[in-house]
Amino acid sequence: MVEKIVIIGSGPAGLTAAIYAAREDFQPVVITGIDAGGQLTLSTSVENYPAFPEAISGSDLIGLMTRQAERFGTKFIHDTVEEINLNVFPYVVRTSGNQFETECIIIATGTSPKWLGMDGERRLMGKGVSSCATCDGPLFKGKDVVVVGGGDTAMEDSLFLANFASSVTIVHRRDRFRASKAMQNKVLLNPRIRVLWESEVVDLIGTNKLGAVKIRNHKSGEDTLLRADGLFVAIGRKPNSEFLRDVLPLDKLGYVQTTGDVMTGYKGVYVAGDLADHRYRQAVTAAGSGCKAALEAREYLLDLQFRKMQPGTP
């Protein structure tokens, strides 16, 4: 059986694409991936997604979007894509346990944050530990937070958090930032932000929520305990694009390069969400690009259907 649309990924981009495609009766197949729902499920309170004035948890929002997609006939496969073949048509999508032939593919596998590698990170995820300042920053109004990192993302996160938190402490393992000079200057001149140079976070204190972080100074070897309500890890993100290497063009960071908003160099193959967006990385922008991908897919499939009905049409 040849599917009309296979959607790879089940975050806001993939689910929005599924809702639009299913309403057009294309009966999309969504391959969820290992972490069904994507990074949004790690947010305990989403306050900036339209239509939820009282906020909603990320997992609840994903749950509602999934139910909406199912209502219109989306089929969900809980598996992980290992390979796609765009050199044949119908295209082939291979997972760990299945193989699908399809006329159209929407890829929305998103990104994964890079973590420090401590056990406490997973235990306290959504309980003070976050990788998204723009998602969770407003929840820390009047509180003390720590940011780990030294690049532009860490600078941007620190400046954003300084609008809400009473204090922001940047912990950086080197004696200088990697960020642009302009971003560094903004950070160093902000009275709410201080920097602990040549230091790293080595432990997180707290059971049900973060209470403090243990910081080790590389020069002295001394450990100190710093009270903290929030820890924001800003050491980078990794696009989930490994299975696309040698299939689609990737930039030096691993993000898929598109032609236009969501188009690739292949007809009927589209990319949506953070996988092609290293700038905005918001649930609402991911959903918007999922909508665009589905609308492009609709035009493509209708044209394909029309061509099939015309005798002799190449």
C-alpha positions in Angstrom: 0.0 0.0 0.0 1.3 3.4 -1.0 0.6 6.1 1.6 -0.4 9.6 0.5 1.6 11.4 3.3 4.1 10.2 5.9 4.9 12.7 8.6 8.1 12.1 10.5 7.9 13.7 14.0 5.1 14.3 16.5 5.8 17.8 17.9 3.8 20.9 17.1 5.0 21.0 13.5 4.3 17.3 12.7 1.0 17.3 14.5 -0.2 20.5 12.8 0.7 19.1 9.5 -1.2 15.9 10.4 -4.3 17.9 11.3 -4.3 19.8 8.1 -3.5 16.8 5.9 -6.1 14.6 7.7 -8.9 17.2 7.2 -8.2 17.0 3.5 -8.7 13.2 3.8 -5.1 12.3 2.9 -5.0 9.9 5.8 -1.5 10.8 7.0 0.7 8.4 8.8 2.7 10.0 11.7 5.9 8.2 12.8 6.3 9.6 16.3 9.9 8.9 17.1 11.3 7.8 20.5 10.3 11.0 22.3 6.7 11.4 21.1 5.6 15.0 21.3 9.1 16.5 21.1 10.7 19.1 23.4 7.3 20.7 24.2 6.4 17.8 26.5 9.2 19.0 28.8 7.5 22.3 29.5 5.4 22.2 32.7 3.6 25.5 31.8 3.1 27.0 28.3 1.8 30.5 28.7 2.5 32.0 25.2 0.5 29.6 22.9 -2.6 31.2 21.6 -6.0 30.3 23.0 -4.8 29.2 26.5 -5.0 32.3 28.7 -4.6 30.2 31.9 -1.5 28.4 30.5 -1.3 24.7 29.7 1.4 22.1 30.2 3.4 21.1 27.2 2.3 17.4 27.4 -1.4 18.4 27.7 -1.0 20.7 24.6 0.6 17.9 22.6 -2.2 15.5 23.9 -4.9 17.9 22.6 -3.2 18.2 19.2 -2.8 14.5 19.0 -6.5 13.9 19.7 -7.4 16.5 17.1 -5.2 14.8 14.5 -6.7 11.4 15.4 -10.2 12.7 15.1 -9.6 13.4 11.4 -8.1 10.0 10.7 -4.4 10.3 11.3 -2.6 7.0 11.9 0.2 7.0 14.5 3.1 4.7 14.4 5.3 4.6 17.5 8.6 3.9 15.9 11.8 5.8 14.8 12.8 6.5 11.3 16.2 5.2 10.4 16.4 5.9 6.7 14.5 7.5 3.8 15.1 6.9 0.1 14.3 9.8 -2.2 15.9 8.2 -5.3 12.8 6.0 -6.0 9.2 6.9 -6.3 7.0 6.3 -4.4 9.5 7.4 -1.7 10.5 4.9 0.9 10.6 5.5 4.7 12.3 2.8 6.8 11.8 2.5 10.5 13.3 0.0 13.0 10.3 -2.3 12.4 8.4 -1.1 9.2 8.8 0.1 5.7 6.4 2.6 4.1 6.0 3.7 0.5 4.6 7.2 0.2 4.0 9.9 -2.4 4.8 12.7 0.1 7.0 13.2 3.1 6.9 15.9 5.8 9.9 15.8 8.0 9.5 17.5 11.4 12.0 15.8 13.8 13.0 19.0 15.5 16.1 19.3 17.7 17.4 18.0 21.0 19.1 20.1 23.6 22.7 19.4 24.6 22.8 18.6 28.3 25.5 18.6 31.0 25.2 14.9 31.6 24.3 15.0 35.3 21.7 12.6 36.8 19.8 15.5 38.4 19.0 17.0 35.0 16.4 14.4 34.1 15.1 14.2 37.7 14.5 17.9 37.9 13.4 18.5 34.3 10.4 20.9 34.4 11.0 21.3 38.2 13.6 24.1 37.8 15.8 22.7 35.1 15.1 23.9 31.5 16.8 24.2 28.1 14.4 26.9 26.8 14.6 30.4 28.5 12.0 31.9 26.1 9.6 29.1 27.0 10.0 29.0 30.8 11.7 32.3 31.7 8.5 34.2 32.8 7.9 31.4 35.4 10.9 32.6 37.3 9.8 36.2 38.0 11.6 37.6 41.0 13.7 34.4 41.4 17.4 33.5 41.2 18.5 31.6 38.1 21.7 30.1 36.7 22.6 29.9 33.0 25.3 27.5 31.8 27.1 28.4 28.5 29.2 31.0 26.8 27.9 31.4 23.3 25.3 33.6 21.8 22.4 31.4 23.0 23.6 31.7 26.6 23.9 35.5 26.2 20.5 35.8 24.7 19.0 33.6 27.4 20.6 35.5 30.2 19.4 38.9 28.8 15.9 37.5 28.4 15.9 36.0 31.9 17.1 39.3 33.4 13.8 40.8 32.5 12.1 38.5 35.0 14.5 37.0 37.5 15.9 39.0 40.4 19.4 37.7 39.6 21.1 35.7 36.7 24.4 34.0 37.2 26.2 32.7 34.2 28.5 29.8 34.8 31.1 29.4 32.1 34.0 26.9 32.0 36.4 29.2 30.2 37.9 32.6 31.0 36.1 34.3 28.1 32.9 34.0 26.2 32.5 32.5 22.6 29.6 34.9 21.9 29.8 37.9 19.7 31.4 41.0 21.2 28.1 42.9 21.0 26.2 40.2 22.9 29.0 40.0 25.5 28.9 43.8 26.1 25.2 43.7 26.7 25.5 40.9 29.2 28.5 42.4 31.1 26.9 45.8 31.4 23.6 44.4 32.8 23.5 44.9 36.6 21.3 41.8 37.1 23.8 39.5 35.5 27.0 38.2 37.0 29.5 35.7 35.6 31.4 32.9 37.3 34.4 32.3 35.0 36.4 29.0 34.7 33.6 27.2 36.6 31.1 24.4 36.0 28.0 23.1 37.6 28.8 19.6 39.0 25.6 18.8 41.0 22.0 19.8 41.4 20.4 20.0 44.8 16.7 19.2 45.1 14.2 16.4 45.0 10.8 17.7 43.9 12.3 21.0 42.7 15.6 22.7 42.2 16.9 24.4 45.3 20.6 24.9 44.7 23.5 24.1 42.4 27.0 23.0 43.3 29.7 24.9 41.3 33.3 23.9 41.0 36.0 26.5 40.2 38.6 25.0 37.8 41.5 27.1 39.1 41.1 26.6 42.8 39.2 23.3 42.7 36.9 24.7 45.3 33.2 23.7 45.4 30.5 26.2 46.4 26.8 25.9 46.8 24.7 28.5 45.1 21.0 28.9 45.8 19.0 28.7 42.6 15.4 28.4 41.7 16.2 27.7 38.0 19.0 26.3 35.9 19.0 27.0 32.1 21.3 24.9 30.1 22.4 26.9 27.0 25.3 24.9 25.5 23.6 24.3 22.2 21.0 22.2 20.4 21.5 19.3 18.0 19.1 18.9 15.1 17.7 15.4 14.8 18.9 15.1 11.3 21.5 12.3 11.4 19.2 10.0 9.3 19.1 12.8 6.6 22.8 13.0 6.1 23.7 12.4 2.4 19.9 12.7 1.7 19.1 16.4 2.1 21.5 19.4 2.3 22.4 20.3 5.9 24.2 23.3 7.1 27.3 23.1 9.3 25.2 22.8 12.4 23.1 20.0 11.0 19.9 22.0 10.2 18.1 21.1 7.0 18.5 23.8 4.3 15.3 24.6 2.6 14.3 26.4 -0.6 11.6 28.8 0.6 10.0 28.2 3.9 9.4 24.4 3.9 10.5 23.1 0.4 13.4 20.9 -0.3 14.9 20.0 -3.7 12.5 17.1 -4.0 8.9 17.4 -5.1 6.6 16.3 -2.4 9.3 16.4 0.4 8.9 19.1 2.9 10.6 20.1 6.2 8.8 21.8 9.1 9.6 23.1 12.6 12.9 23.5 14.4 14.7 21.1 12.1 15.1 24.0 9.7 14.8 26.8 12.2 17.7 27.7 14.4 16.4 31.2 15.1 12.8 31.3 16.5 12.4 27.7 17.9 8.9 28.3 19.3 5.9 26.0 19.4 3.7 28.4 17.6 6.3 29.0 14.8 6.8 25.2 14.5 3.0 24.8 14.2 2.9 27.5 11.6 5.5 25.8 9.4 3.7 22.5 9.8 0.6 24.2 8.4 2.7 25.6 5.5 4.1 22.1 4.8 0.7 20.5 4.7 -0.7 23.2 2.4 2.2 22.7 0.0 1.7 19.0 0.2 -2.0 19.4 -0.6 -1.2 21.3 -3.8 1.4 18.7 -4.8 -0.9 15.7 -4.2 -3.8 17.3 -6.0 -1.6 18.0 -8.9 -0.2 14.5 -8.8 -3.8 13.1 -8.7 -4.8 15.2 -11.7 -1.8 14.0 -13.7 -2.7 10.4 -12.9 -6.1 10.9 -14.4 -4.8 12.3 -17.6 -3.8 9.6 -20.1 -0.3 10.1 -21.5 0.6 12.7 -19.0 4.3 12.3 -17.9 
